Amino acid sequence: MLSYRYPLIAREGWVWIAATVIPAAIVYLLYGLASLPLWGLVLLLLFLFRDPARNVPAVPLGIVSPVDGKVVAIDTVHDIYLNRQALSVSVKMGITSVYSVHSPMEGRVVEQWLNVPRKITGMGEEVATYAQWIQSDEKDDVVLVVEVNSHLPRPQCYAQSGERIGQGQRCGFIHFGAHVEVLIPVGSRIDVSVGDSVLAGTDIIATLVHAKVTPPKPVQLAAG
């Protein structure tokens, strides 16, 4: 299973920050206060690449939000990845959202689609789509879909196919935000509404519902 220790600043941002700190320090040594705009950029990057630890709720059947953002749509859709009907919860990340991605549930990564053809949205924006299929031990299937502007860096995924992953576990990174969709089995209970703000790895967006099986009653046989 993946392991990750949370630094104060995400490792994915260290190169960006170093590339800004070095010239800021040089300009400061040469020109003093003229370096203030560069130091302001350093502070901005420190904020954007912050990576706080999250408290995962003790709800085994809960589906947690994979990213920080706002719920923009809830619908029943056709899941093209698993060829089924599914409940869809869409979360739109903001440019200042925490960029870390967390697993919506515990299970095994069955398959990933990392080279889905690009498409054009209704707003004329070209996006690239990536998806990950996670299956629980009870055979519940959840698909995490990420749509990101094709001009931005490709989302990073740290869970490989066949690997187990924990509920709310940090498993990826999306530079500068994206549109994220979680495809959940029909019959699950949706626990959020459109317009709700959610935190990755902490807020439950849905709960899996398993049918209760009533055990058979023993037959009372007449004494012979």
GIWOKA-V280361 format. One record per backbone hydrogen bond with DSSP energy under -1.0 kcal/mol. CO is the residue of the C=O (numbers start at 0). NH is the residue of the N-H. E is the energy in kcal/mol with one decimal. If there is no record, write none. Layout:
co->(CO | CO)
nh->(NH | NH)
e->(E | E)
//
This chain:
co->(7 | 9 | 10 | 12 | 13 | 14 | 16 | 17 | 19 | 20 | 21 | 22 | 23 | 24 | 25 | 26 | 27 | 30 | 31 | 32 | 34 | 35 | 36 | 37 | 38 | 39 | 40 | 41 | 42 | 43 | 44 | 46 | 48 | 56 | 58 | 60 | 62 | 62 | 64 | 65 | 68 | 69 | 70 | 72 | 74 | 76 | 78 | 78 | 83 | 85 | 86 | 87 | 88 | 89 | 89 | 90 | 91 | 93 | 98 | 100 | 100 | 102 | 103 | 106 | 107 | 108 | 110 | 112 | 118 | 120 | 124 | 125 | 126 | 127 | 129 | 130 | 131 | 132 | 133 | 134 | 135 | 139 | 141 | 142 | 143 | 144 | 145 | 146 | 147 | 148 | 155 | 159 | 162 | 164 | 165 | 168 | 170 | 171 | 172 | 173 | 177 | 178 | 179 | 180 | 181 | 182 | 183 | 184 | 188 | 192 | 195 | 197 | 198 | 198 | 202 | 204 | 205 | 206)
nh->(50 | 12 | 13 | 16 | 17 | 18 | 20 | 21 | 23 | 24 | 25 | 26 | 27 | 28 | 29 | 30 | 31 | 33 | 34 | 35 | 38 | 39 | 40 | 41 | 42 | 43 | 44 | 45 | 46 | 47 | 48 | 49 | 9 | 58 | 61 | 207 | 204 | 205 | 200 | 101 | 197 | 91 | 194 | 89 | 87 | 85 | 82 | 83 | 78 | 76 | 183 | 74 | 181 | 71 | 72 | 179 | 69 | 96 | 173 | 170 | 171 | 167 | 63 | 164 | 134 | 161 | 132 | 130 | 126 | 123 | 120 | 149 | 118 | 147 | 145 | 112 | 143 | 109 | 141 | 107 | 138 | 135 | 133 | 182 | 131 | 180 | 129 | 178 | 127 | 151 | 172 | 162 | 108 | 106 | 168 | 102 | 157 | 100 | 155 | 176 | 92 | 146 | 90 | 144 | 88 | 142 | 86 | 187 | 206 | 195 | 70 | 68 | 201 | 202 | 64 | 190 | 62 | 188)
e->(-1.9 | -1.8 | -1.3 | -2.7 | -2.8 | -2.4 | -2.9 | -2.1 | -1.8 | -2.7 | -2.1 | -2.7 | -2.1 | -2.1 | -1.8 | -3.5 | -1.8 | -1.3 | -2.1 | -1.9 | -2.1 | -2.3 | -1.7 | -1.9 | -2.2 | -2.0 | -2.4 | -2.3 | -1.9 | -2.6 | -2.3 | -1.3 | -3.4 | -1.9 | -2.1 | -2.9 | -3.1 | -1.3 | -2.9 | -2.5 | -2.7 | -2.8 | -3.1 | -2.9 | -3.7 | -2.6 | -1.3 | -1.2 | -3.5 | -2.8 | -3.1 | -2.2 | -2.5 | -2.4 | -1.1 | -3.0 | -2.0 | -1.5 | -2.4 | -3.1 | -1.3 | -2.7 | -2.3 | -2.9 | -2.5 | -4.4 | -2.9 | -2.3 | -2.6 | -1.9 | -2.7 | -1.9 | -2.0 | -2.4 | -3.5 | -2.9 | -2.9 | -2.3 | -2.8 | -2.8 | -1.9 | -2.4 | -3.1 | -3.0 | -2.1 | -3.0 | -2.6 | -2.6 | -2.9 | -2.1 | -2.2 | -2.1 | -2.8 | -2.4 | -1.9 | -2.8 | -3.0 | -2.5 | -3.0 | -1.2 | -2.6 | -3.1 | -3.5 | -3.2 | -2.0 | -1.9 | -3.0 | -1.6 | -2.6 | -2.1 | -3.0 | -2.0 | -1.4 | -1.9 | -2.6 | -2.3 | -3.5 | -2.9)
//
